[in-house]
C-alpha cells in the first residue's frame, strides 16, 4: 500500500484542498479547477498521513481514501489512528468514531471488535477535564470495540460517567480524579448504563476528595455504583475517598446497588480506602462504606452468587460497615487473603442483614480494629437458613478507651435469626489488647437453635 505524507507545501500544490475561498472570474475559476483537479485524492489503495485530527478536519477528501493521523493534537501524542473517508456517516458525528469534513464527507475510524482504543485517539489526555469526550468514546463504542486504554497521568472527571460493557485498562499511574467542579447531581460518579452488563476494570485509581465547595458536599454519593451485573472483574485498582472538611458528605466507594442480579464478581489485588472520617471527631457518626452489595429494598428474594474478593485491602474511617450484604440470597461468596482495617467508631465491620448467606467463607483474612467497634461481624435478620465459615483468620482488637459491654460487645453477633443458621470458626486467632474487653466471642440474640462450631482456635481476649 502506498503512503503519502501530507505537508503544508503539498497542500498548497493541491494534494488536498484546504477550506478557503477565493473570488475568481468564471474563466479563471474553470482553469484553476482543471489545473488542480488531477490532484484530488481518489485512490483507495493509497493512505494519506496527517499530523493531527485537527489537520484532517480542515481537509477536503474524496470517499474511499484511507487516512492515517500521527496524533490527535500533535504528532506522537498517542492519538494517532486510521480512518476511511465516506459519503454518509454510519453513526452520529462525535469527533471520535465519525469526523465531519468541510465538503460534507466523513472520516470514519477504522477498528474491529477486538480492538482496545487508546483514549488519546478521542482527544482524552491527562491534566484535562474529560467527561464529555470519555462518555462519547464509551457509549459510541459499546458493542463495537473490546475496550479502552488510559495512559499514565491524572484525568479529571467533571461530570458523571456512564459505563457500558467493555474493558477499561489503565497503567500503574492512571488516576481518574473527581474534579472540584464536578457538575452532576447524582448518586454515582461512575454508573453502569446497561443492566446485566459485563465489566472488566484493571489498573486504575479512582480518587475523590470532597470539599465544602463541591456540588456533592453534604450529600451521599458513590465513586462507583453498579446495578444488576452479569460479570464484573476488578483487578489492581484503588478506590480512595477523602474529605478535606468536617462536613456531612457521605461517600461510598463501590456499591453493587439495589440489584436484580449480581453474578460472577471478582475483585483481586485492589485497595479500598474510605478516609472521609479521618479528620472528624472520633465520636462523630460518619456515614459511608467501602464495599457493599444489596438487592432491591422491597424484595429480599433475589439470588446473587459467585462473589470473590481476593488479596484486597480495605480501610474504613466511617461509622458504617466496611463490607455489607443486604436484601437477597447470597451464595458462593468467598473472601481470601485480604486485610480489613477500621479506624473510626463503628457499630460493626462486616454485616449480613435482611438476607440469607450460603457457602460464605472468609479464609486467611486479617481483621484489625483500631477503634471502638461494638461488633466485628454481624449476622442479622436472616431470611432463610444460612451458613458461614471463618478459616485461618486473625482478629486483632485494640480499643483501649472503650467502655466494656457498652462500646465493645461482641466479636460475632447473630441476631433475629429463627432459621437454625450455622457458623464455623476454625484455626483462627482472636487477640485483644489488655484494655479491650468484649462481652463474648459469639453472641446469639433473639435467635433459635444456631449451630456454632469452634475448632482449633487461639483466643486471647480479656472478656
N, C-alpha and C positions, 0 to 999 in steps of 0.2 A: 504494500500500500504506500502510495506517495504521500509525503507530508510536506506542507508548505507553512513556513513561519511567516506570519503576517507582521510587517513592521510599518512604521508610520510612513516611510518613503514609498513602500509598496502600496499602501493605501492611497497615497497621493497619485500613484501611477495607475490605480484603478483595479487592483486585485479585489478590493472591496470598496463599496461606496459609502462614505460617511453621511450622516444625517445633516446635510447642509444644502442650502438652496441658493442658486444664483440666477438673477434675471438675465435671460438670454433672448436674443431675437429668434424668431422661428427658424430661420435658416441656420444660424449658429447653433441653436439647440439640436437640430437634426444632425448636423455634422458632428457635434460633440457626442451625441448619443451613440452614433455608429462608431465613433472613434473609441469609445470606452466599452461598448457592448461586448466585444470578444473577451474582455477581462472579467465579466460577470461569472462567478463560480457556478458550475452546473455538474461537475464531475463527481459522481457518488463514490468513486474509488479513491478519492483524494481526501486528505484531512488538513483542515486549516488549524493553525495553532495561534491562540490569542494569549496575551499576557494575563488577562483577568476577565472575570464576568462583566465587569464594568465596560471594558472594551468591546466585548461580544455584544452587549445590549445596545451599543451605538452603531452596529454594523448592519448592512443590508445584504442578505444572503438568500440564495435560491433553495427551494425544497430539495432534499436528498443529500445535501452537503453534510459531511461529517466534520465535527469541530472538537478541538481539544483546548482546554484552558490550562494555563500553567499555575494559576492560583485564583482565589476569589477576588481579593482586593489587589494583591501583588503577587508576582511570580514567586513560587516556593513557599507560600504561606499555608500550604496543606489543603487548600480548597480547589485544587485542580480536578477537572472531571471531563468526561466525554459527553458530547451532545450530537443530536442529529436534527437537521432543520426540516420542519413540516409546514404544510399549508394550514392545517387546522390543529388546535390543541386537543390532546387526548384527555386532558384534565384541566381544571381551573389554573390560571396563571398564578404562581406563587413565588416566582424568582428562585425556586429550588428545582423542582421537577419540570416545570414549564416556565420558560422565559420568553416574554414577548419582544420581538424585534421591531424596528421602525417601519418596515414595509408590510406589517400585519402577517409576518411569518413567525414561527415559533421555534425556539431551541429547546428540545426535549432531552432531559438527562437520560443517558444510556445506563441501564442497570438490569440485574436479574434478581430472582427471588432468593438467591444465596448470598447476595452482596451485603456487606456491612459498610454503610456510608459514613465517612468521616464528617463530623458536624461542620467542619470548615467549608465543605462544599455548599453549605447553606448560609455562609457568612456568619457562622457562630464561632466566636473567638473568646479567649479568656479576658477578664477585666472589662467585660461588657455586660449590659442587660440583654438577656437572650430569650425571654419567654415567648415573644411573638414568633420569632423565627423557629424556635425549638418546637412549639406546638404545630406549626405548619409542616416541619420536617417529619414529625412523628405521625400526625394524622394522615397526611397525604401519602406516607409510605407504608401505612398499615396494610398488611396482607400482600405487599409487593416486594419488600426487602426483608432480609433476615434481622437487621438491627442497625444501630448507630454506634459510633465510636467517638468518645470525647478525648481531648488532648490534655496534657498536663496544664494546670493552672486553675484559677478561681473564676467560675462563671456565676453571674448574679441573676437570681430568679426574681423578677419584678412583678409577676402575676402567676396565677395558678397554672400548673402543668397537667395536661390530660395524657395519661399513659395508655397506649394500645399494646396489644400482644406483640412483643418482639424482644430482641436482646438489646440491653443497654450496657455498653462497655466503657470503663474508664481506664485510667492508668494509676500508678501508685500515688500520683499527685493531682488527681482530678477532684475538685471540690465544687459542688453545687450549693451556693450560699444564698440564703434568703436575703434579698436586698432590703435595706432600711425603709425604702419607699415602696415596698410590696403593696399592690393596689387592689387585690381581690379579697372581698369579704366572704370567705367561705371556710368550711372546716378544714379540709385537706389542702395542703400546698401542692402535693403530688397525689393525684387520684387516678383510679383506672376508669377509662371511658367506655370500655367494652366489658360486659359481665361474662362470667365463665371464661375469662381470658387466661393466657399463659404468658408469664413474665419472667425474664431472666435478667438479673441486675448484678454486675460484677465490678468490683474495684472502684467504687465511687464513695466519696464522703459527702453526706448531706448535713449541712450546717445551718443552724437557725439561732441567732442571737436576738432575743426580743428586747425592745426598749419602750419607754413611755411614748415615743414619737410614732411607733408602728401602728398601722391601721388595725392590727391584730392584738394590740395591747388590751389587757383586761378581758380578753375573750378566750374561748377554748379553740385550739387548732391542733392539727397534727402535721408533722413533717410528711408522712405518707399514710394515706387511708385507702385501703384496698377492700373492695366488697365483692364477694362471690367469685372466687378464683378457682380455676381447674388445676393450675400449676403455678408455683412461684418459687424460683430459685434465687436466693440472695447470697452472694459469696464475697468475702474480702471487702466488705463495706463498713462504713461507720456512720452512725446516726448520732448527732450531738446537738443538744439544745441547752442554751444558757439564757439567763435573764439579767440584764445589766441594771435593773432596778427592782426594788422590793414592791412590785405591784401584784395584781391578781390575775396575771396572764397564766393560762393553763396550756401547757404544751404536752402532747403525746407524741411519741417517736414513731412507732409503726403499729397501726391498728387494722386488723382484718375485721372490718366493722359491719355489724348488722347484716350478716351474710346469709344467703340461702345455701351456698355451697362453699366449702373450704376443703380442698384436696391437694395432696402432693406438695406440701410446703416444706422446703428445705432451706435452712439458714445456717451457713457454715462460715467459721473463721471471721465473724463480724463483731462489731462493738456497738453497744447501745449505751449512751451516756446522757441521762436526763439530769442536768446540773442546775435546773431552774430554781432550786431551793437552797443553793449553797450560800447565797447572800442574805437569806431570810433569818428571822428569829427562829431558833431551834424548836420552839414550841408552836410556831405558826402552822396552820393547816395549809399545805401546799398541794394542790391537785395536779394530776398528770402522771403518766406512767411511761413504761418503756416498750413492752411487747404484749399486745392484747389481742385476744381472739373472741369473737362473740357472734351469735346468731341474732335473728330478729327479736326485738324486745317482747313482742306479743306472741311469739311462737317458740317454745323451748324444745320442739321435737325434730328439728333439723339435725341431720347427721353429718359430722365432719371427721375426716380421717387422714392419716398419713402426714403428720406434722413432726418434723425432726429439727432439733436445734443442737448443733454440734460445734464444739470448740469456739464458743462465743463468750464475750464478757459483757455483763450488764451492771451498770452503776446507776443507782437511783437516789435522788435527794428530795423526793416528794413524799407526801403522806399516803398516796395511793399505792396500790400494788405495783411492783416492778413488772411482774408477769401475771396475766389473768386470763381465765377462760370462763365465759358466761354463756348461758342461754343456748343449750344444744346438747347433742350426744357426741362426745369426743372419743374417738377410738384410735388406737395405734399412735400415741403421742410419745415421743422419745426426746429426752434431754440427755446429752452426753458430753462429758469433759468440758463443762462450762463453769464460769465463775460469776456469782451474783453477789454484789456488794451494795448494801443500803447504808445511807449516811444521814438520814433525817427521820425524825419521829414518825412512826407509821403504825397502822393497825395490823398490817400483815405484809409479807414479802411476795408470796405466791398464793394465788387463790383460785379455787374452782367453785363457782357459785351458780345456783339455779341451772344445773346441768348434770349430766352423767359422765363418767370417765371410766373407760375400759382399756385395758392393756396400756396403761400410762406408766412410764418408768423414768425415774431420774437416776442416772448411772454416772458414777465418778464425778459428781458435782461438788462444787465448793460454795458454801453459803457463809458470807461474812457480814455480820450485823454490827455496825459501829454506832448504834443509836438505840433509842427506846423503840422496841418493836413488841407490841402486845403478843403477836403470834408470828411465827416464821411461815408456816404452811397452814392455810385454812381450807377445809373441805366443807362447804356449807350448802344446805338445801339441795341434796342430791335428788334428781328426778327419777332415777332408776337405780337398781343395784349396780354398784361401781367397785372398781379395784385400782389400787395404785401401789407402786413399789419404789423404795429408795435403796439403792445398791451401791456400796462403796462410796458413800458420800461423806462430806465433812461439814459440820456446822460449828462455826466459831462465833461466839456471842459475847459482846462487850458493850454493856450499858451501865457503867458504874454509878451514874447519878439517878438511876431509875428507882422507883418505889416498887418493891417486890409485891406481886399479886395484884397490883393496880396497873402499873406501866408494862410490866413483863409478866405474862400469864402462862402461855402455852407455847411450846416449840411446835407442836402439831395440834390443831383443833379440828375435831369432827363434830359438826353441829347440824341439828334439824334434819337428820337422816333416818328415815324409817325403813330403809331397804336392805339392811344387813350388809352394808358395804364393807370392804376389807382393805387393810393397809398392811404392808410388809416392809420392815426396815431391817436390812441385813448388812453386816460388815461395814458399819457406819460409825464415825466418831462424832460425838456431840460434846463440845468443850465450851465452858463458860468461864469468864474471869471471876475472881473471888467475890466481887461485889455485884455480880449479875445473877440474880436469882429468879427462876421461873417456877410457877406452881407445879408443873408436871411436864414430862416429856410428851405424853399424848393425853388429851382430854376429850372425852365423848360427852357432848351436851345435847340433851333432848333428842337422843338417837337410840336406836334399838338394835341389839344383837350385832354390833360391829365386830368384825373378825380382825384381831390385831396379832401380828407375828413379829417378835423381836428376836433376831438371830445374830449372835456373834458381834455385838456392838460394843464400843468403848464409850461409856458415858461418864463424863467428868463435869458435874454441874452442882453447885451449891443450891439445893432446892429449898 
